[in-house]
Amino acid sequence: MEDLIRIAAIHDISGVGKCSLTVALPVISASGVECACLPTALLSTHTGGFENFTFSDLSAEMLPIARHWKEEGIIFDGIYSGYLASAKQEEMLEEIIGLLANKDTKIIVDPVMADNGKYYSNLGHDMCLAFRRLCGRAHIITPNITEAALLTDLPYMEGPHDEEYLSSLVNGLSKLCCGVIAITGVRPDRDSIGVYAVDTKTGESCLSASRAEEGVFCGTGDLFASALAALILRGAGLKDAVEISTLLVSESIGRTVRRGTPRRNGVDFEGALPNYIRRVAELFGE
Ligand code: PXL
């Protein structure tokens, strides 16, 4: 019997405010890929827009979980990491990759640490140094504009982002990661937002953007990266994977704006999943 494609998703669990594992698990599952969850931290809420959130570092659990999976002979087609509890967890991630990856396993690193020109609460330069190392192990990285600027030591620009700025970010990132670089939160012009992706091996590039809504939407980077990781593992081409993943994000944002749900709670991706699943099925001729 053919085994399902399987991803180990290594992110925090934030109980309220849809992001990280509470987004990765449903989106990866809806993509027809099995999602094994390896939590890095447990929080009452995410750290953007909530006060006094609880935070528990799950470092002590991470290697034992990975070792158990290895003992059980569980095979991973992808290892996809996001928000880490500390820069120190990067070393753990290297060890987990050593344990769980085989020669065909794709490593996807979302260097979650900052947005809108600022580090997230309680994170700083040590996280940036850690992510520079981790990106060196990755086949795919998905920084937003702020993270790309921090990783490359280039200035952060709010936008619009011209080709020269995007090329300088990609050029800097290609020194850290020699695979697919997908930069999120790109503003090609004042009215649109999307993703610019480059495969540094083939030179293929694409830009997928849609109409920008006002304000900040938590968890949309996780939504994009989860879909992209799953679709590429299933064998989608870069352009199709980026397009379908950005459509999932823009439709989720559109529904959130129409319903007027609080921004910090995360976007209404649940309501956008039926269209997403239809597009995925069409792409793979199911
Ligand atoms: O969506 C990124 C993210 C993930 N995890 C936690 C966060 C954030 C963004 O604020 O706070 C805990």
Residues whose N, C-alpha, C, O or C-beta is under 5 A from the ligand:
A	BS01	PXL	D12 S14 C19 S20 T45 H46 T47 G48 Y83 V112 Y120 G219 D222
